[in-house]
Amino acid sequence: MIGATLLASMRAKFSRWLKLVPTLFKHDLLFRYATIAAVLALIFLAVSFGQDIAGRRDGPTTGAAPATAPDNFQQGNASSAEGSRISEPPAPGSSSEPAHDETPAVAPGRPLQGIKVAPAPRDSFGTVPKEGSSP
């Protein structure tokens, strides 16, 4: 008996909430956009379920050739070739070839004794420009 009464009260509350949906959709912008987003999310979810069931999971679209890895690609290795040399881009204003024998003064695991720190040069960042000066 208690279960039937509880079910009837829940059904009545749910029907009252359903009657509010058209009014809220018409007058409340937040509810409208949240409803549209929820419907779009459900559509995308249904499409992805359909693709999973059809067997096209993360695969190429029809007519596209499958992407293959090179023969010398090792799993877990970021380089695509075994003998490829890892190089960093040159610093601005330097030659095109990076200097490999030069080690930085500040690096992880290196002590900071003997390093001289100078204050940064003064600039006008964050200040209001004066009249007549170019931006």
C-alpha positions in Angstrom: 0.0 0.0 0.0 2.8 2.4 0.9 4.6 1.6 -2.4 1.5 2.4 -4.4 1.0 5.7 -2.6 4.6 6.6 -3.1 4.5 5.7 -6.8 1.3 7.8 -7.3 2.8 10.9 -5.6 6.0 10.6 -7.6 3.9 10.2 -10.8 1.9 13.4 -9.9 5.1 15.4 -9.2 6.7 14.2 -12.4 3.6 15.2 -14.4 3.6 18.7 -12.8 7.3 19.1 -13.8 6.5 18.0 -17.4 3.7 20.6 -17.6 6.2 23.4 -16.6 8.7 22.5 -19.5 6.9 24.5 -22.3 6.6 27.6 -20.1 10.1 27.4 -18.9 11.4 26.8 -22.4 9.5 29.9 -23.6 10.4 32.3 -20.8 13.7 31.2 -19.3 16.8 31.6 -21.5 19.0 29.5 -19.3 16.6 26.6 -19.3 16.2 26.9 -23.1 19.9 26.8 -23.8 20.5 24.0 -21.3 17.7 22.0 -22.9 19.1 22.5 -26.4 22.6 21.5 -25.1 21.2 18.4 -23.4 19.3 17.3 -26.6 22.5 17.8 -28.7 24.5 15.8 -26.2 21.9 13.0 -26.4 22.0 13.1 -30.2 25.8 12.8 -30.2 25.7 10.0 -27.6 23.1 8.1 -29.7 25.3 8.5 -32.9 28.4 7.3 -31.1 26.4 4.3 -29.7 25.2 3.6 -33.3 28.8 3.7 -34.6 30.0 1.4 -31.8 27.3 -1.1 -32.6 28.0 -0.9 -36.4 31.7 -1.6 -35.7 33.2 1.7 -36.9 34.8 2.7 -33.7 37.5 5.3 -34.2 38.1 4.1 -37.7 38.4 6.0 -40.9 35.4 7.1 -42.8 34.4 5.3 -46.0 36.8 5.8 -48.8 39.8 6.8 -46.7 42.9 4.7 -46.5 43.8 3.5 -43.0 46.8 5.3 -41.4 49.8 3.0 -40.8 52.9 3.6 -38.7 56.3 3.5 -40.2 58.2 0.1 -40.1 60.8 1.4 -37.7 58.3 3.0 -35.3 58.8 1.7 -31.7 55.9 1.7 -29.3 56.4 4.3 -26.6 59.1 6.2 -28.5 58.2 9.6 -29.7 60.6 9.6 -32.6 59.4 8.1 -35.9 62.9 7.0 -36.9 65.6 5.3 -34.8 68.5 7.4 -35.9 66.7 10.7 -35.9 68.4 13.5 -34.0 66.4 15.4 -31.4 67.1 19.1 -31.9 65.6 22.2 -30.4 64.8 25.3 -32.4 67.5 28.0 -32.3 67.1 31.0 -30.0 66.0 34.2 -31.6 68.9 36.2 -33.0 71.3 33.3 -33.0 72.6 31.2 -35.9 70.4 28.6 -37.4 72.4 25.7 -35.8 71.8 25.3 -32.0 74.9 25.1 -29.8 75.1 21.6 -28.3 78.2 22.0 -26.1 76.8 25.0 -24.2 75.2 24.0 -20.9 72.8 26.5 -19.1 73.9 27.9 -15.8 70.5 27.1 -14.2 69.2 23.6 -14.8 67.4 20.9 -12.8 69.8 19.2 -10.5 72.5 21.8 -10.7 73.5 23.9 -7.6 72.8 27.6 -7.7 76.1 28.7 -6.0 78.1 31.2 -8.0 75.2 32.3 -10.2 74.8 36.1 -10.4 71.2 37.3 -10.7 70.6 40.8 -12.1 67.3 42.7 -11.9 65.2 42.7 -15.0 65.4 45.8 -17.3 62.7 48.4 -16.6 59.9 48.6 -19.1 56.5 50.3 -19.3 54.4 47.1 -19.2 51.1 47.7 -17.4 51.3 51.5 -17.4 49.2 54.0 -19.2 51.0 55.4 -22.2 51.7 59.1 -22.1 50.1 61.4 -24.6 51.9 61.8 -27.9 53.7 58.5 -27.6 53.1 55.7 -30.0 51.7 52.5 -28.7 
